[in-house]
């Protein structure tokens, strides 16, 4: 028997290290040649590492979340006979194939939760075992009730009148008596508000870690400002419904293609919005085409597929491309090209969009747009006779966060005001 040391292969040009995302084997497992061993992630992509030999795993390097340098020991496999030149050649072949192959699905840059941002899995704070209980007498305790200072403090915190708690012995109220009182009154609104859960500690790894790093870098390096405007989308929604009525085999229109059309119409007047800023070189690149990033929530985290040349597509083409990219992101089939190269990003939580959001910029872009939830409210509208009347209207706030090093507040506000004019007069969206 001999030991074969399998080192971390070169997973891409210029990559110096990779993070372990998930091990698929453990010490003591028998592996076969070409068996899936571990998933590793670089700044650009997630890679599957396969075994070059068959044998027994005797050692693995680190655990999920650890970073291993290229060329460093990844795991050790005990093979039959001497460690052969064929095994070494197989390992080199795997490294060559990974270096030459197209990049697998990249992690994508995180985007603000204005829409889109999924949250990190929670690490709950310890919850109180006994939530406050209202006291029939306002929470004060009756004098002469025998109890220790600790019990009295706990009763005050819980809002329990100690005079109503019956002591089990010697007339002194103890913690156990309080517990019994709370349990007895559980059906009367005095019990715990919910079940006590154990604390969780969750290691941040893989895509979630990349999102956290990108979000931190964006907030650390970019001086954000956010502008929010209210828009009346009543007529826009009516137009959308009319277009969907006779769409035939074309995809159903959502609000998103209409908003993207408005954005693309305004970009030529505000080229500083559709740009990327290389802060190290001190260079801003303003793009002629709108490669629109679309923040999409998936089971693996937030991804940003890109609608190429959005300005050249009509409403139906946008709707079809939005559906295709969203499905590719959800199923993990999006390519590297489809998840990179955006010049401006739109992010939304749809019906969960809230009243207003402050999305985080998708660095190195300089702006991100966040449409919010549509709500119905009474508004003053012209009555056709020179006066006004109250009518029910559909309203939606649009947020934009900008890099203040590149975009001035006046330009951001004017850009959104231009979008507001278009979507409040939606016929303009259909005019060439």
N, C-alpha and C positions, 0 to 999 in steps of 0.2 A: 504494500500500500504506500502511496506517496501523496503528498499534499500539493495541490495546485492553487496558487494565489491568483485570484482574478482581480485585476486592478480596474478602477473606474475608467471606462473608455472615453475617448474624445467624442463628445456628443454634439460638437458644432464648432465652426471656425471662430476663434477668439474667445471661447468659453473656458474659464479657468477652474470652475468648480460647479457642482450640482447639488441640489438639495434632495435628500431622501424623502419621498412622499409616502410610499407604502411598500413594505416588504411582503412578498408573497411566499416566502420560505422562512424557516427558522432553523436554528442549530439542531442537528439530529435528523433533519429531513433528507430523504433521498431525492435527487434531482436528475432529470434526464437531459441529454443534449438538446439545446434550443428551447428548454423550458423557461417560462417567464419567471424571472427572479425578483425584480424590484422595479418600481416606478421612480424616476428621478426627474427633477425639474430644474431648468436653467432660467435665466432671465427671459428667454424667448419661447421655450417649449417644454412640454412634458414628453419624456422618452421612456419606452419599455426596454429594460435590459434583460437579455436572455443568456442562458448558460452556454458556454462553449464546450463543456464536457459533462459527463455523467459521473455521479458519485454522491458522497454524503457531505452535507454542509457541516463544517466544524467551527466556523467563526464568521460573524457578520460585523460590518463596520457601522456602528451607531444605530440609531433608531429614527423613526419618522420625525422630520424636522431638522435633523443634523445635516450639515454641509460637508461634503467630501471633495477634496481637490482632485482634478483630473490626474490620473496616474497613480493615485494613492490606493491602498488596499480596499476593495469593496467587500469581498468575502473570500473565504478559504474553503476549498472542496477537496475531500479525500477521495482520490481516484485509485483504481486498481492498477498495480504495477508501478513503474516509475513515471513521473510526470513527463509526458512525451512531447516531442517537438510538434506533433500534430495538434496537441491541446494548445500549445502556445500559438501556433499558426491560426487555429480557430478563433482564439481571442483577438488576434490582430485583424482577422477577417471581419469580426463583428464591429470592431472599432472603425475599420475602413468603410464598412457599409453605412454605419451611423453618420459618419462625417460627410459622405457623399450623397446620402438620401435627402429628399426634400424635408424641410422642417415639419414636424407634426404640429398638432393643434397648440398654438401659443396661448399663454395665459391671458393676454389682453390687458389693457390698462384699466384700472378702476375708475369709476366715474362716480360723481357725487350721488348721494342718496335722494337727491331731488327727484330723483326718480329712482333713479334707478338704483341707488346704492343699496345690495343686500346686506343685512347686518351680520356682524360676527356672531358666532354662536355664543350665547350668553354664559357668563360666569356669575350666577346669581349671588347677591349678597345674602348673608344669613337672615332668614325671616324669623320674626318674633313668634314663639310658640303659642302665645296667647294675645291676639289682637285686642285693641281697646273694646271694652264692654260698657255700654251706656249705663249710668246709674240712675235708678228711678228717682233718686233725690239729688241728681246733679253731680254726683261723684264725690261728695264729701263724706267723711266717716264720722260715726257717732263717737262721742267721748266715752271713755271708760272701756272701750273694746280693747282686750288684751292682745297684743301682737308685737312682734319685733319690728325695729325700724325698717328692716329689709322687706318684711311682708307688707308693712304700711306703704312703702314706696312703690312696691309692685302693684298693690291695690289701686294707688293713685294713677299709676301708668295705665292700668287696665280700665279705669273708670268704674271700679267696683266699690260699692258701699259695704264696708266691713261689717256693719251692723246686721246685714242680711246674710252673712256667711256664718253658718253654724259650726262651731269648733267640735272636733271629734273627741277631745279630752281636755280636762282641767281648765276649760273656759278660755284657752289661748288659741287664737287663729294662727294656723301654720300654712306653709306653702301647699301642703297636701289638701288642706281644707279649701283653699282657693281653687285648686285643680278640680276638686269634686264639684264645687259650685258652678264652675264654667261648664263642666261636662253635663251637669243636671239641667242647666238652662240652655243647652245647645239648640233645642227646638224652639226656644222663645226669643231668639235673636241675640242671646248672650254668649253663644259659642264661638269657636274660631271661625274666621272668615273663609279659610281654605285649609288645605292639607299642608303640613310641613314637608318640605322637600329637602333632601340632602344636598350639600354643596357640591358643585362640579368644578373641576379644573380641566380645561380643554386646551391642548397645545395648538397653537396657530401655525399651520403648515400649508404647503402646497399653494393652490390658487388663492386661498384666503390670506395667506401670508404675503403673496405678491400684491394683492389688492391693498392690504394694510400699508405695505411699503410705498406703493405708488400714491396712495392718499396722503401719507405723511410727507412725501417729497413734494407733492403739489401744494399742500398748505404751507410747508416750510419755505418754499422758494417763490411762490406766487402771491403777490398782494391782491387778494380777491376783493371785488365789490359786487353787490347784487342789486339789480333794479327789477321791480315788479310792476306790471301794468294790468289793469282789468279790461277785458274785452267782451263785447256783446257778440256771442256766436250763435244767436237765434237764427239768423238768416243763413249762416254757414251750415248749421245742422239741417235746415230745411233743404238746402241745395244738396247736401250729402244724401238725404233720404230720397230725393228725386232722382239722383244719378244711380242710386242702388236699385230703384224700381225696375228699370229696364236694362240692367247690366248684362243680361244673358249669361254667357260662360265666363265673363270677366270676374276677377276677384271682388269681394265685397269691400267697399271703401270704408275705412275708419277715418277718424279725424286726422291721423298722422300724415297721410299723403297730401291733404289740403294744407296743413301747416308747413310741410316741407316745401311745397310749391311757393307759398308766401315767403318763406325764408330765402329760397333761391332767387326770387324776384327782387329782393331787397339787397342781396349781397353785392351786386355791382356798384351800388351807391355807397356801400360801407365796406370796402375791401379789407380794412383792418380787422374785421370780425372773422373773416375766413382766412386765418393765418396761423403760422407756427413760429414760436420764438426760441431760438437757440441762445440761451442766456450765457453759455460759456463763450461762444464766438461773438455774441452781441449782434446777432443778425435776425431780422424778422423777414419771413418769406410769406408774401401775400399770394394766394393761389387763385388762378383764373377759373378753375373748376371746383365745384363743391363736392368733396368726397365726405359724405355725411356719416359720422359715427352714430349708431343707434344702440343705446344701452339696452341690453337684454338680460333679464334675470334667468339663470339656469340652475339646475340642481347642483352644479359644480361651482357656482358663484357668478359674479357679474362679468359679462362679456360684451364687447362692443364691435359687432359686425359693421362693415362699412358699405354704404350705398355709393358705388362709384358713379361719378358724373351725374349727380342727382339733378342738376340743372337741365340736363338734356332729356329727362324722362317725363312723360305725361302722368296724369293721376293714376291710370290703370297700371302703367308700367311700374310706378312707384309702389303701388299696393302689392303687385305680384312679387317684386324684389324684396319688399319688407317681409312678406310671408315666407319667402324662400330662405332668407338669411336668418330669420328668427327660428325657423325649424332646424336649420343647420347648426345653429348655436346650441339649441336645446338638446339635440341628439349627439353633439360632439363631433359632427362631420364638417364643421366649418374649417376652411383651409387657412394657412398662414396669411395669404394675400387678402382673404376676406376679413381678417381680424387685425389689419394694420393699415396705416397710411391715411387715417382720417384727418381732415382739416378743420372740422367743426363737428360738435356732437349735440344731439338732442336726447334728453332723458326724461322719462315719464313713468309714473306709477299707475297711469290709467285712472280707474275709479277710486283708487286709494291715494290719488295725487295730492290731497290736502288743499288748503287755501292758498298757501304760498310756500315756496321752497328756496333753498340757497344751495344749488348744486355745486359740487367741487369740479374744477376744470380738469379736463382730460389732457394733462401735460404731454407734449409741449404745445398743444393748442392754446389759444388765448381767450376762448369763449365757449360757454356751454349753455344751451337753451332748455328750459324746463316748463312745459305746459302743465297746468294743474287741473284739478277736478272741475267738471262743469256742474254748476249749481243753478237752480231756478230761484229768482228773487223778483220782487216788485220793483219796477223802474218807472221814472217819468219819461214818456215818449211823446213826440208830436201827435196832436189829434187831427191834423189835416186842416184845421181851421184857424191856425195861428196860435193855438194854445197847447196845452199839454194834458195828457191823461196818464193814469197808472195802468201798466200792463205787466204781465208775467213775462220775464225774459230769461234766456239762458246765458249765464256769465261764466267766464273762465279767466283766471289770472295766468299770465305768462311771465316767467322769471328768466333772467339772464345773468349769469355770473361771468365777469371779465377779468383779465389780467390788467391791472391798472398801470403796469409799465408800458403797455402797448395800446390799450383802448381807454379813451377818456370817457368820463361819465356822460357827457353830452352826446357823444357818438353812440354809446350803448342805448341811451334813452331814445334818440332819434331813430335808431334801427328798429327798436320794438314798436315805436309809434307808427313807423311805416308798415310793419306787419299788422298792427291793429287796424289801420285803414283798409288794408287788403281783405282781411277776414271779416270785417264788418260790412264790406261791400263786396261779397264773394264773386259777383259777376266779373270783377277785374281779374280774378284768378284764371278765367277761361278765355281771356282776351290776349292774343299774341302781341 
